[in-house]
């Protein structure tokens, strides 16, 4: 998935000049314009000037660190919609979870992998490309993934029942769920997603239904995520999407 290159640049906010040089070299080779800033304060100022399509943000900077910088960016009425890719050498999932909750869209680990960096930046740029003008009607890139999904139907005061299904595709905002029965629009679900490394928990609701049966007599449902069961589930899910994006053929 190659995106059409935009006039708006990618902005790198990182106190390590070698990291900035490496990222600039990698992304310039595939057609992106890159601007960089050495700290959070100058990065926020530069972002307001250049209006980047994607921001790569080091989370472990001195002074205004990555979390504080991210919080300021997300409060800005214009910059708040710019996708942010966090960068860290830390394996602390608690910290990564805080960043996701604060608005980071993806994470890449240091030392950087060239292929993964390009694919994640392209995924984030593609998200901007596909966003509609209406801020609350976002479209996310979808990735085919055939995962086992354990559903608790009707989560709430009326109790619940278990239903087995599979995913057809995944996105940042939800998934395509195939199950052997019809679920009404607005039905609340507890979801257990069987990722390759471990299962994660989330809550969602049915937002659309295809009444046409599949060849194996199941029904397709569009599920919107409402929340994840824990920070580690959120990190695990976004990490899985990042892996899918990085593994796709250009």
C-alpha positions in Angstrom: 0.0 0.0 0.0 1.8 3.1 -1.2 0.1 6.4 -0.5 0.2 9.4 -2.8 2.9 11.8 -1.5 1.6 15.0 0.0 3.0 18.5 0.1 2.7 18.4 3.9 5.8 17.0 5.5 6.5 14.4 8.1 7.7 16.0 11.4 10.3 14.3 13.6 10.6 15.5 17.2 13.6 13.8 18.7 16.5 15.1 20.8 18.9 12.6 19.2 20.4 14.1 16.0 21.5 10.7 14.7 18.0 9.4 15.0 16.7 12.5 13.2 19.3 12.0 10.4 18.4 8.3 10.0 14.7 8.8 9.9 15.1 11.7 7.4 17.3 9.5 5.2 14.9 6.6 5.3 11.7 8.6 4.6 13.3 10.9 2.0 14.3 7.9 -0.1 10.6 6.8 -0.3 9.4 10.2 -1.3 8.4 12.0 2.0 9.5 15.5 2.8 10.9 15.5 6.4 11.3 18.3 8.9 12.8 17.8 12.4 12.9 19.5 15.8 15.3 18.7 18.7 12.8 19.0 21.6 9.1 19.2 22.5 8.8 23.0 22.7 10.4 23.6 19.3 8.5 20.6 17.8 5.2 22.0 18.9 6.1 25.4 17.4 7.3 23.9 14.1 4.2 21.7 13.8 2.0 24.8 13.9 4.0 26.3 11.0 4.4 23.3 8.7 1.1 21.5 9.4 2.6 18.0 9.1 0.8 15.0 7.7 2.4 12.7 10.4 4.4 13.4 13.5 7.1 11.0 14.8 7.6 11.7 18.5 10.4 10.4 20.7 8.8 9.7 24.1 12.0 9.9 26.2 13.2 13.5 25.7 14.6 15.8 28.4 12.6 18.9 29.3 9.1 18.6 27.9 9.0 14.8 27.4 7.0 12.9 24.8 3.8 12.5 26.9 3.7 16.2 27.7 4.4 17.1 24.1 1.7 14.7 22.9 -0.9 16.1 25.3 -0.2 19.7 24.0 -0.5 18.5 20.4 -3.8 16.7 21.0 -5.3 19.8 22.7 -4.6 21.9 19.7 -7.7 22.4 17.5 -5.8 22.0 14.3 -2.9 19.7 15.2 -5.1 17.4 17.3 -6.1 15.3 14.3 -2.5 14.8 13.0 -1.5 11.1 13.6 1.3 10.7 16.1 3.8 7.8 16.0 5.6 7.3 19.3 9.2 6.1 19.3 10.8 4.5 22.3 13.5 2.1 23.3 11.7 1.2 26.5 9.8 -2.1 26.8 7.6 -0.6 29.5 4.0 -1.4 28.4 2.5 0.8 31.1 4.2 3.9 29.6 3.3 2.9 26.1 -0.3 2.4 27.2 -0.4 5.9 28.7 0.8 7.3 25.4 -1.9 5.5 23.5 -4.5 6.7 25.9 -3.2 10.3 25.4 -3.7 10.0 21.6 -0.7 8.2 20.0 -1.8 6.3 17.0 1.2 3.8 16.7 4.5 3.0 18.3 7.8 2.0 16.7 10.7 0.6 18.7 14.2 1.8 18.7 16.6 0.8 17.2 14.4 1.5 14.2 13.7 -1.0 11.4 13.7 0.7 8.0 10.8 -1.5 6.7 8.7 -1.1 9.7 9.2 2.6 9.9 8.2 3.2 6.3 5.1 1.0 6.6 3.9 2.6 9.8 4.4 6.1 8.4 2.6 5.2 5.2 -0.3 3.7 7.3 -0.6 6.9 9.3 -0.5 9.0 6.1 -3.1 6.7 4.5 -5.3 7.3 7.5 -5.1 11.1 6.8 -5.8 10.5 3.1 -9.0 8.5 3.9 -10.4 10.7 6.6 -13.6 12.5 5.5 -14.1 16.2 6.2 -16.5 15.4 9.0 -14.3 14.9 12.0 -16.5 12.3 13.6 -16.8 10.0 10.6 -13.4 8.6 10.3 -12.3 5.7 8.0 -9.4 3.5 9.0 -7.3 1.3 6.8 -8.5 -2.3 7.1 -6.3 -5.4 7.2 -7.4 -9.0 6.5 -7.0 -11.1 9.6 -8.7 -14.4 10.3 -8.8 -14.5 14.1 -10.9 -16.5 16.5 -13.2 -14.0 18.4 -15.0 -15.0 21.6 -18.1 -12.8 22.0 -20.2 -12.1 25.1 -23.5 -10.9 23.7 -25.6 -8.4 25.6 -23.0 -7.2 28.1 -24.8 -5.3 30.8 -27.6 -5.5 33.4 -29.5 -8.2 31.4 -26.7 -10.7 31.6 -24.8 -12.2 28.6 -24.3 -15.3 26.6 -21.3 -16.6 24.8 -21.0 -16.8 21.0 -18.1 -17.9 18.9 -17.0 -16.1 15.7 -14.1 -15.0 13.6 -12.8 -11.8 12.2 -12.8 -10.9 8.5 -10.7 -7.8 8.8 -9.4 -5.4 11.5 -8.9 -1.7 11.8 -8.0 0.9 14.4 -11.7 1.5 15.0 -13.2 -1.9 15.0 -13.5 -5.2 13.1 -15.6 -7.2 10.7 -17.2 -10.1 12.8 -18.6 -13.2 11.3 -21.0 -15.2 13.5 -23.7 -17.8 12.8 -26.6 -15.6 13.9 -28.0 -12.1 13.5 -27.1 -9.5 16.1 -29.3 -6.4 16.3 -27.8 -3.0 15.7 -26.5 -1.4 18.9 -25.9 -4.8 20.6 -23.1 -4.5 23.1 -20.4 -7.2 23.0 -17.5 -8.3 25.1 -14.8 -9.4 22.8 -11.9 -11.8 23.2 -9.5 -11.6 20.3 -7.1 -14.4 19.7 -4.0 -12.6 18.6 -1.0 -14.9 17.6 0.9 -14.1 20.8 -2.0 -13.8 23.3 -5.7 -13.0 23.6 -6.8 -9.5 24.3 -10.1 -8.1 25.7 -12.2 -5.3 24.3 -15.8 -4.0 24.4 -17.7 -3.1 21.2 -21.1 -2.6 19.7 -22.8 -3.6 16.4 -22.9 -0.7 14.0 -23.9 -2.4 10.8 -25.2 -5.8 9.5 -25.0 -7.5 6.1 -28.2 -9.6 5.9 -26.7 -11.8 3.1 -25.5 -15.2 4.4 -21.9 -16.2 3.6 -21.1 -19.5 1.9 -20.7 -21.1 5.3 -24.0 -19.6 6.5 -22.7 -16.9 8.7 -23.6 -13.2 8.9 -21.2 -10.2 8.7 -21.4 -7.6 11.4 -19.5 -4.3 11.6 -18.2 -3.8 15.2 -17.0 -0.5 16.6 -14.6 -0.6 19.5 -15.7 1.2 22.6 -12.8 0.5 24.9 -10.1 -2.1 25.6 -9.9 -4.2 28.7 -6.5 -2.9 29.8 -3.6 -0.8 28.6 -1.8 -4.0 27.7 -4.7 -5.1 25.5 -4.7 -1.7 23.7 -0.9 -1.9 23.2 -1.1 -5.5 22.0 -3.9 -4.7 19.5 -2.2 -1.7 18.0 1.1 -3.5 18.0 -0.5 -6.3 16.0 -1.9 -3.9 13.4 1.6 -2.4 13.1 3.0 -5.8 12.4 0.5 -6.5 9.7 1.2 -3.1 8.1 4.9 -3.7 8.2 4.7 -7.2 6.7 2.6 -6.2 3.7 4.1 -6.1 0.3 4.8 -2.6 -1.0 
